[in-house]
Amino acid sequence: MNKKLLLSILAVLLGGFTACNKPVDPVPKQGADAPAKPGKKLKIAFVSNGVAAFWTIAAAGVKAAGEKLDVDAQTLMPVEGIGDQKRMIEDLLTKGTDGIAVSPIDPVNQTDLLNTAAKRAKLITHDSDAPNSDRLVYIGMDNYKAGRMCGDLVREAMPQGGTIMIFIGRMEQDNAKRRRQGTIDAILGRPENPTSFDPADKVIDGNGFKILGTLTDQFDRAKGKANAEDTLAKYPDIGGMVGLFAYNPPLMLEALQQAGKLNKVKVIAFDEDDATLAGIQKGTVHGTVVQNPYMYGYKSVEVLHEILKGSTSVVPASKFIDIPARQIRKNNVDEFWTDLKAKVGDKK
């Protein structure tokens, strides 16, 4: 064998040996465990549980945080309930969305969907929690305590007690269950017990009050107004009406006006719909318990942004970021509404 051929064979053998012993680069992490790529604009989605003015306020917070942090932040509002929300989440995952903040409509029956989403993106909940899912953190308020604040407003508006009907969108949501129960427990003067539950169709007496029941509408505005109208027809001497979703109190006011019963039936509200705040100013609504949907949106984007950058310090050990509720009455409604308009860019 000539010298040149021998050297060529040795070179091939040595090259192969080196390649076999070269350290192998680790497989890059994928999905929810993958760090954000340098220079990549993060995609964050904020998914509501329906369509309401409440979520329009939250969307303003999402937009403001997205602009400040230079992320692609969008708000999605399901029109057709749980099926629509499921489709939105699946679509976001298909598009490679980095972080998703969602208010689950039915957390018990959506656990598998939420856990799938948590494997492919950073997932948090807001407004309504899914505590048994793999979400990283819940941003919102303690709905049971907020419900008790609403119940306190009822007792304040009706110091002699009386008959009451409660109106709410749906009972499946975690926030709805806790908010309603807190309201009932406070009206009846019960001690705090977030695990208690009174059936929606049960008439409950206590503390000088009779709670006639809880009527749901599944986010159907026509049904919500019909519930209020039917209540006024069936119980002409009813003393108070309590609306626990943002759109319930305005529908109750419409029904009361048409029946000629404004100021004759006490209205106690939840959330900061314009019609509700105007009602407080006019005296047709005693008061409302407000959340902070603007901050729900802003904080969701901010927290997801930090998590995607690799920071876990934004997630407390409790996995709950509390944004407290407030009671709004005639003495503080003007100040509150002015601040709210400034946040959402309303020039009126």
C-alpha positions as CSV (number, residue, x, y, z in Angstrom):
1,M,0.0,0.0,0.0
2,N,1.5,3.3,-1.0
3,K,2.1,6.1,1.5
4,K,-0.6,8.5,0.2
5,L,-3.4,5.9,0.4
6,L,-2.3,4.9,4.0
7,L,-2.5,8.5,5.1
8,S,-6.0,9.0,3.6
9,I,-7.3,5.9,5.4
10,L,-5.9,7.1,8.7
11,A,-7.5,10.5,8.2
12,V,-11.0,9.0,7.7
13,L,-10.7,6.7,10.7
14,L,-9.5,9.5,13.0
15,G,-12.3,11.9,11.8
16,G,-14.9,9.2,12.5
17,F,-13.5,8.6,16.0
18,T,-13.6,12.3,16.8
19,A,-17.2,12.7,15.5
20,C,-18.3,9.7,17.7
21,N,-16.8,11.2,20.8
22,K,-17.9,14.8,20.2
23,P,-20.3,16.1,23.0
24,V,-23.9,16.1,21.9
25,D,-25.8,19.3,22.3
26,P,-28.9,19.0,24.6
27,V,-32.3,18.8,22.9
28,P,-33.8,22.3,23.1
29,K,-36.8,22.6,25.4
30,Q,-40.2,22.8,23.7
31,G,-43.7,24.1,24.5
32,A,-44.4,25.6,27.9
33,D,-40.9,24.9,29.3
34,A,-39.1,26.7,26.4
35,P,-37.6,30.0,27.3
36,A,-38.5,33.0,25.1
37,K,-36.3,33.2,22.0
38,P,-34.1,36.3,21.9
39,G,-35.6,39.0,19.6
40,K,-38.9,37.1,19.2
41,K,-42.0,39.2,19.9
42,L,-44.0,37.3,22.5
43,K,-47.6,36.4,21.8
44,I,-50.0,36.7,24.7
45,A,-53.7,36.1,24.6
46,F,-56.3,37.2,27.2
47,V,-59.5,35.1,26.9
48,S,-62.7,36.2,28.7
49,N,-65.7,34.0,29.6
50,G,-68.2,36.0,27.5
51,V,-69.0,39.4,26.0
52,A,-69.7,42.4,28.3
53,A,-68.6,45.9,29.0
54,F,-66.6,44.5,31.9
55,W,-64.4,42.7,29.3
56,T,-64.0,45.9,27.2
57,I,-62.4,47.5,30.2
58,A,-60.1,44.5,30.7
59,A,-59.2,44.7,27.0
60,A,-58.0,48.3,27.6
61,G,-55.6,47.0,30.3
62,V,-54.4,44.2,27.9
63,K,-53.7,46.8,25.2
64,A,-51.9,49.2,27.6
65,A,-49.6,46.4,29.0
66,G,-48.9,45.1,25.5
67,E,-47.8,48.5,24.3
68,K,-45.6,49.1,27.3
69,L,-43.9,45.7,27.3
70,D,-43.7,45.5,23.5
71,V,-45.6,42.2,23.2
72,D,-48.3,41.1,20.8
73,A,-51.2,41.1,23.3
74,Q,-54.8,40.4,22.1
75,T,-58.2,40.0,23.8
76,L,-60.7,37.3,22.8
77,M,-64.3,37.1,23.9
78,P,-66.3,33.9,23.3
79,V,-69.8,34.7,22.1
80,E,-71.2,31.2,22.2
81,G,-70.1,29.9,25.6
82,I,-67.9,27.0,26.5
83,G,-67.6,25.6,23.0
84,D,-66.5,28.9,21.6
85,Q,-63.9,29.3,24.4
86,K,-62.6,25.8,23.7
87,R,-62.2,26.6,20.0
88,M,-60.3,29.9,20.8
89,I,-57.8,28.2,23.2
90,E,-57.1,25.4,20.7
91,D,-56.6,27.9,17.9
92,L,-54.2,29.9,20.0
93,L,-52.2,26.8,20.7
94,T,-52.1,25.9,17.0
95,K,-50.8,29.4,16.3
96,G,-48.0,29.0,18.8
97,T,-49.2,31.5,21.3
98,D,-46.6,31.9,24.1
99,G,-48.9,32.8,27.0
100,I,-52.6,32.5,27.7
101,A,-54.7,34.1,30.4
102,V,-58.2,32.6,30.6
103,S,-61.4,33.0,32.7
104,P,-62.7,29.4,32.5
105,I,-66.5,29.0,32.0
106,D,-66.7,25.6,33.5
107,P,-63.4,24.8,35.3
108,V,-64.4,21.3,36.4
109,N,-65.2,20.1,32.8
110,Q,-62.4,22.1,31.2
111,T,-59.6,20.7,33.3
112,D,-58.3,18.5,30.5
113,L,-58.3,21.3,28.0
114,L,-56.5,23.7,30.5
115,N,-53.9,21.0,31.3
116,T,-53.3,20.5,27.6
117,A,-52.9,24.2,27.1
118,A,-50.5,24.4,30.1
119,K,-48.2,21.8,28.4
120,R,-47.9,24.0,25.3
121,A,-48.0,27.5,26.6
122,K,-47.7,29.4,29.9
123,L,-51.2,29.3,31.3
124,I,-52.8,31.5,34.0
125,T,-56.4,32.2,35.0
126,H,-58.1,35.5,35.8
127,D,-61.5,36.6,37.1
128,S,-62.6,32.9,37.6
129,D,-60.2,30.3,38.7
130,A,-59.6,26.6,37.9
131,P,-57.7,25.6,41.0
132,N,-57.4,21.9,40.1
133,S,-55.8,22.6,36.8
134,D,-52.1,23.1,36.0
135,R,-52.5,26.9,35.7
136,L,-49.5,28.8,37.1
137,V,-51.4,31.5,39.0
138,Y,-54.8,33.0,39.4
139,I,-55.2,36.8,39.1
140,G,-58.4,38.3,40.5
141,M,-60.2,38.7,43.7
142,D,-61.6,36.4,46.4
143,N,-65.1,36.1,45.0
144,Y,-66.6,34.8,48.2
145,K,-65.4,37.8,50.2
146,A,-66.6,40.1,47.4
147,G,-70.0,38.4,47.5
148,R,-70.1,39.2,51.2
149,M,-69.5,42.8,50.4
150,C,-72.5,42.7,48.1
151,G,-74.6,41.1,50.8
152,D,-73.6,43.9,53.2
153,L,-74.9,46.4,50.6
154,V,-78.2,44.5,50.6
155,R,-78.5,44.7,54.3
156,E,-77.6,48.4,54.2
157,A,-80.2,49.1,51.5
158,M,-82.9,47.1,53.3
159,P,-82.3,47.5,57.0
160,Q,-85.8,46.1,57.8
161,G,-85.2,43.0,55.6
162,G,-87.6,41.8,52.9
163,T,-87.9,39.6,49.9
164,I,-85.1,39.3,47.4
165,M,-84.3,37.7,44.0
166,I,-80.7,37.1,42.8
167,F,-79.8,37.2,39.1
168,I,-76.6,35.8,37.6
169,G,-75.3,34.6,34.3
170,R,-74.4,31.0,35.0
171,M,-73.6,28.9,38.0
172,E,-70.9,26.7,36.5
173,Q,-68.1,29.2,36.9
174,D,-66.0,29.2,40.1
175,N,-66.4,32.9,40.5
176,A,-70.2,32.8,40.2
177,K,-70.6,30.0,42.8
178,R,-68.4,31.8,45.3
179,R,-69.8,35.3,44.7
180,R,-73.4,34.1,45.0
181,Q,-72.7,32.1,48.2
182,G,-70.9,35.0,49.8
183,T,-73.8,37.3,49.0
184,I,-76.3,34.9,50.5
185,D,-74.3,34.2,53.6
186,A,-73.8,37.9,54.4
187,I,-77.5,38.7,53.8
188,L,-78.5,36.0,56.3
189,G,-75.8,37.0,58.8
190,R,-74.0,33.6,58.6
191,P,-70.3,33.2,59.6
192,E,-67.8,32.9,56.7
193,N,-67.8,29.5,55.0
194,P,-66.7,29.5,51.4
195,T,-67.4,25.8,51.0
196,S,-71.2,26.1,51.8
197,F,-73.7,26.0,49.0
198,D,-77.4,26.7,48.7
199,P,-79.3,25.3,45.7
200,A,-80.4,27.9,43.2
201,D,-84.1,27.0,43.4
202,K,-84.3,27.0,47.2
203,V,-86.2,29.6,49.1
204,I,-84.0,30.7,52.0
205,D,-85.3,32.6,55.1
206,G,-83.2,34.2,57.8
207,N,-82.2,37.5,59.4
208,G,-85.4,39.2,58.4
209,F,-84.9,38.3,54.7
210,K,-86.5,35.8,52.3
211,I,-84.3,35.0,49.3
212,L,-86.7,33.7,46.7
213,G,-84.2,32.0,44.5
214,T,-81.4,32.6,41.9
215,L,-82.2,33.0,38.2
216,T,-79.6,32.3,35.5
217,D,-79.6,33.3,31.9
218,Q,-76.4,31.8,30.4
219,F,-75.2,35.2,29.1
220,D,-78.4,35.6,27.1
221,R,-79.5,39.2,27.5
222,A,-83.0,38.6,26.4
223,K,-83.4,35.8,29.0
224,G,-81.8,38.0,31.6
225,K,-84.3,40.8,31.1
226,A,-87.2,38.3,30.9
227,N,-86.0,36.9,34.3
228,A,-86.3,40.4,35.8
229,E,-89.7,41.0,34.2
230,D,-91.1,37.7,35.3
231,T,-89.9,38.3,38.9
232,L,-91.7,41.6,39.0
233,A,-94.9,40.0,37.7
234,K,-94.8,37.1,40.0
235,Y,-93.7,39.0,43.1
236,P,-95.2,42.5,42.8
237,D,-94.2,43.4,46.4
238,I,-90.6,42.3,46.1
239,G,-88.2,44.4,48.1
240,G,-84.9,44.0,46.4
241,M,-83.1,42.7,43.2
242,V,-79.5,41.7,43.3
243,G,-77.5,41.4,40.0
244,L,-74.2,39.5,40.2
245,F,-72.9,39.8,36.6
246,A,-72.1,43.1,35.0
247,Y,-75.0,43.1,32.6
248,N,-77.6,41.9,35.1
249,P,-78.2,45.3,36.9
250,P,-78.8,47.3,33.7
251,L,-81.4,44.7,32.6
252,M,-83.0,44.8,36.0
253,L,-83.2,48.6,35.7
254,E,-84.9,48.4,32.2
255,A,-87.5,46.0,33.6
256,L,-88.1,48.2,36.6
257,Q,-88.5,51.3,34.5
258,Q,-91.0,49.6,32.2
259,A,-93.0,48.4,35.2
260,G,-92.9,51.8,36.8
261,K,-91.1,50.6,39.9
262,L,-87.8,52.5,39.8
263,N,-86.9,53.6,43.3
264,K,-89.6,51.3,44.7
265,V,-87.5,48.2,44.5
266,K,-83.9,48.3,45.9
267,V,-81.3,47.4,43.3
268,I,-77.9,46.1,44.5
269,A,-75.3,45.5,41.8
270,F,-72.0,44.0,40.9
271,D,-69.4,45.4,38.5
272,E,-69.1,48.8,36.9
273,D,-71.4,48.9,33.9
274,D,-72.1,52.5,32.8
275,A,-75.9,52.1,33.4
276,T,-75.1,50.8,36.9
277,L,-72.9,53.7,37.8
278,A,-75.4,56.2,36.3
279,G,-78.1,54.5,38.5
280,I,-76.0,55.1,41.6
281,Q,-75.7,58.7,40.7
282,K,-79.5,59.0,40.2
283,G,-80.3,57.0,43.3
284,T,-82.0,54.1,41.4
285,V,-79.2,51.7,42.4
286,H,-78.1,51.6,46.0
287,G,-74.5,50.5,45.4
288,T,-72.3,48.0,43.5
289,V,-69.2,45.9,44.2
290,V,-66.6,46.6,41.6
291,Q,-63.6,44.5,40.6
292,N,-60.8,45.9,38.6
293,P,-61.0,44.4,35.1
294,Y,-58.5,46.9,33.7
295,M,-55.9,45.6,36.1
296,Y,-57.0,42.0,35.4
297,G,-56.0,42.6,31.8
298,Y,-52.9,44.6,32.5
299,K,-51.6,42.3,35.3
300,S,-52.2,39.2,33.2
301,V,-50.0,40.4,30.4
302,E,-47.4,41.7,32.8
303,V,-47.2,38.4,34.8
304,L,-47.1,36.3,31.6
305,H,-44.4,38.5,30.2
306,E,-42.2,38.0,33.3
307,I,-42.8,34.2,33.4
308,L,-41.9,33.9,29.7
309,K,-38.7,35.8,30.4
310,G,-37.8,33.1,33.0
311,S,-38.8,35.0,36.2
312,T,-40.8,32.9,38.6
313,S,-40.7,35.4,41.4
314,V,-43.9,37.0,40.2
315,V,-45.8,33.9,41.2
316,P,-46.5,33.9,45.0
317,A,-46.5,30.7,47.0
318,S,-50.3,30.9,47.2
319,K,-50.6,31.0,43.4
320,F,-53.1,33.8,43.9
321,I,-52.5,37.5,43.0
322,D,-55.2,39.4,44.8
323,I,-56.8,42.5,43.2
324,P,-59.3,43.5,45.9
325,A,-62.9,44.5,45.3
326,R,-64.5,47.8,46.4
327,Q,-67.9,49.0,47.3
328,I,-69.2,52.0,45.3
329,R,-72.0,54.2,46.6
330,K,-73.3,57.6,45.8
331,N,-70.5,59.2,47.9
332,N,-67.7,57.8,45.8
333,V,-69.2,57.0,42.4
334,D,-68.1,60.2,40.7
335,E,-64.4,59.8,41.6
336,F,-64.5,56.1,40.7
337,W,-66.1,56.7,37.3
338,T,-63.8,59.6,36.4
339,D,-60.8,57.4,37.0
340,L,-62.3,54.5,35.1
341,K,-63.0,56.7,32.0
342,A,-59.4,57.9,32.1
343,K,-58.1,54.3,32.1
344,V,-60.2,53.2,29.1
345,G,-59.6,56.5,27.2
346,D,-63.2,57.7,27.4
347,K,-63.2,61.4,26.7
348,K,-66.9,61.9,27.7
